[in-house]
C-alpha cells in the first residue's frame, strides 16, 4: 500500500484562495489527501507563522511549504522600493 501524500492549503476564503483550492484538487492524484486550513483559526495562523507563510493562498506538501509559496508577502523594503513613504 502506498502512503498518502498530504496536501494542505492555507486559505483565507478569498476568491484567489478558492481558485488555488480548485487547482490543487484538479491536479491531485488518488494518493493525495487534500485538506483546506482556515487561517481565521488561531492554531492554523500560528502554524502558518512558524512555517514562514507570508501570503495566501499557500500550499504545504507533506508539511513543507511549496516553493511556489515561499518568499512572498508584504515587506517594508519592497514597499519602500515601490514608493510607499515617499512623496510623489
C-alpha positions as CSV (number, residue, x, y, z in Angstrom):
1,X,0.0,0.0,0.0
2,X,1.4,3.4,-1.0
3,X,1.3,6.1,1.7
4,X,-0.8,9.2,1.0
5,X,0.8,12.5,0.1
6,X,-0.6,15.2,2.4
7,X,-1.5,18.4,0.7
8,X,-2.7,21.3,2.9
9,X,-3.9,24.6,1.5
10,X,-3.8,27.6,3.9
11,X,-6.7,29.7,2.9
12,X,-8.4,33.0,3.9
13,X,-11.5,32.1,1.9
14,X,-10.9,34.7,-0.7
15,X,-11.5,34.2,-4.5
16,X,-7.8,33.7,-5.1
17,X,-7.7,31.0,-2.4
18,X,-10.8,29.3,-3.9
19,X,-9.0,29.2,-7.2
20,X,-5.9,27.6,-5.6
21,X,-8.1,25.0,-3.9
22,X,-9.7,24.1,-7.2
23,X,-6.3,23.8,-8.9
24,X,-4.9,21.6,-6.2
25,X,-8.0,19.4,-6.3
26,X,-7.9,19.2,-10.1
27,X,-4.2,18.0,-10.2
28,X,-4.2,15.9,-7.0
29,X,-3.7,12.2,-7.6
30,X,-5.7,9.4,-5.9
31,X,-2.9,9.0,-3.3
32,X,-3.1,12.7,-2.4
33,X,-5.0,13.7,0.7
34,X,-6.1,17.4,0.3
35,X,-7.1,19.5,3.4
36,X,-8.1,23.1,3.5
37,X,-6.9,25.0,6.5
38,X,-8.7,28.2,7.6
39,X,-6.3,31.0,8.6
40,X,-9.1,32.5,10.7
41,X,-8.5,29.7,13.2
42,X,-5.8,30.8,15.7
43,X,-3.9,27.5,15.7
44,X,-3.8,27.5,11.9
45,X,-2.5,31.1,11.8
46,X,0.2,30.2,14.4
47,X,1.3,27.2,12.4
48,X,1.5,29.4,9.3
49,X,3.7,31.9,11.1
50,X,6.0,29.1,12.3
51,X,6.3,27.8,8.7
52,X,7.2,31.3,7.4
53,X,4.0,31.8,5.4
54,X,3.8,35.4,4.3
55,X,0.9,35.4,1.9
56,X,-2.1,33.2,1.0
57,X,-3.1,31.0,-0.6
58,X,-0.1,28.9,0.5
59,X,0.3,25.1,-0.1
60,X,2.1,22.6,2.1
61,X,3.2,19.3,0.6
62,X,3.9,16.7,3.3
63,X,4.3,19.5,5.9
64,X,6.7,21.6,3.8
65,X,5.9,25.0,2.3
66,X,5.8,24.5,-1.5
67,X,8.4,26.5,-3.4
68,X,5.7,28.5,-5.3
69,X,4.5,29.8,-1.9
70,X,7.8,30.7,-0.2
71,X,9.4,34.1,0.0
72,X,6.4,36.2,-0.9
73,X,4.3,38.6,1.1
74,X,4.4,42.2,2.2
75,X,7.7,43.5,3.5
76,X,9.0,47.0,4.2
77,X,11.9,47.1,1.7
78,X,9.6,46.1,-1.2
79,X,7.0,48.7,-0.2
80,X,9.6,51.4,0.1
81,X,11.1,50.4,-3.3
82,X,7.6,50.8,-4.8
83,X,7.4,54.4,-3.4
84,X,5.5,53.9,-0.1
85,X,6.5,56.5,2.4
86,X,7.9,58.9,-0.3
87,X,6.2,61.9,-1.8
88,X,5.1,61.5,-5.4
